[in-house]
Structures are given as C-alpha cells and as structure tokens.
Amino acid sequence: MMNLLPKLFVSLILITLVTSCSTDEKLPFYSNETNQPGRVTINGYSALNDSLQVRVNDKIIEISKDKKTAFVKKIEKEYDFVFYGSQEKTISILNKNTKAVLHTYQFNAQKVKDTISFFAKDNFWIDNVSRIKPGVLSKTANSGSKFIFPNQNLYSKNSYTGNLDGIIRKINGQVLGTVENINKEKFSSFIEFPFSSPPTILMELVKHGTTESYIPGQKVTVIMTMSVNKSKLIVLEEKLDSNGNFSGVEGTLSLTDYFIFK
C-alpha cells in the first residue's frame, strides 16, 4: 500500500497538468513571466461575396452571442484574452470558404488594448479606418470629400505610380477646384464647394501638379454626385468591362456610408 502512494501522487500531478492547459487562455502551469489581460476591438466591413472569419493564433473565434464564427458585411466584436509575458497574439482575417488569409495583425503586451478597423473588397483592403477623419465643412449647404485609390493601376496596367490630382468640374464645365495627392495608401487633401443643382460633378484624374492624364493618351473622368451638408470619404476604383478590359474609374463608394466617424 505504501508503494502505491507515490505512484498515485504522480498520476494526480499529470492529470492536473493536462487539464490546466486545455485552453490557451488559461495561465501556463510554469511561468515566471507577468501575465495580463488584453482586449482587441474589431470594427470592420466586408463587401466581399464570401463570408469571413477571425482567427487568433490557430483558433477560429466566435463573433456573436449565438456562437457564429463567420460574418458578412459588418462586424463589431471585442475579443478578450491573456498576454503571457512577451508572447504575441496573431489575429488573422480569412475567407471562410477558401481559408485564404486576407490580412494579419500582431499584438503584444506593450499595448494591452488595441483596435482592428478595416474595409474589405475584392482586390483591396483599407486598414485603420477608425483613424481616418472626414473633412469638416466650413459652411452649411456645402459638399466635401477626401479620396483614396487603393486599386490604382490594377486593371489599367499603367506605369505611373505617383500621386494624382482630381480636377473637379460641374457638368457645364465650371471648375469647382482641384483635390491633391490622391494615392493608394491614405486619403487625399480635403476639398469642399457649395452644393448646386444638378448635383452631378465630373473629376478628371491627372498626374500630380499637371493637367496630364495618369493613363497616357486616355482621359479618365470620374462621374460623382454632390451631397448637401455631407463630407464623404470616397474610394476610387478601377473597373473592367465585360471583355475584361479596363473601362474607367468609379467613385460611388464612400466609407461614411459604412462607418460612424467621430
């Protein structure tokens, strides 16, 4: 009987070790490092056809109270976890059907609370949406916009990669102004002008500081609509025709239709 006691004691220790490590959010059994809680707020919108999932390290997380693990369109989620010392957390957004990773984020204990905010669409991803600030209208009855062009040259296959300017005109040809420094990475300068009817305006895309089209030999004009008392964050998009050829640039998508900006 005395010989059985040491064996029983060892068995109890092994069982405790196994059960204590059954979830990655429990503290490691042996650890001399400081452990502290962390939180990531996820605020995004997907305009993709397929649903998306959020993976933390190797685990797909539930994104709603009814235990769903996939989302389409809007996602608002706070994810709580534990930082184990210097260990990082890898959060990936992936396509549910193909399992392709669309974007990856790394987090560590240097900032225990952080935010993921994005807008996803075919062939582009706009990151850090929560840090973007729409322009502030200086007068009532004005219309204003900032611009970003995340898929610039994707279909036009143009070699010019510099910033663009947008010369904005009314349909009668009157110039309303020029917005400068449109590119893939961040929103341009802010432009505003008085609202007038008809609300249709035309923006010609040219190389920065010139009146030369960004596509050699081809004038590129974006058709847009003014909105009274509204400041937009417009996403420009190169488009294809039914034959798979570059057909022009659209400017109908505004992030202000999908997010609340403070």
Secondary structure, 3 states (H helix, E strand, C coil): CCCHHHHHHHHHHHHHHHHHCCCCCCCCCCCCCCEEEEEEEEEEEECCCCCEEEEECCEECCCCCCCCCCECEEEEEEEEEEEECCCCEEEEEEECCCCCEEEEEEECCCCCEEEEEEEEECCEEEECHHHCCCCCCCCCCEEEEEEECCCCCCCCCCCCCCCEEEEEEECCCCEEEEEEEECCCCCCCCEEEECCCCCEEEEEEEECCCCCECECCECCEEEEECCCCEEEEEEEEEEECCCCCEEEEEEEEEHHHCCCCC
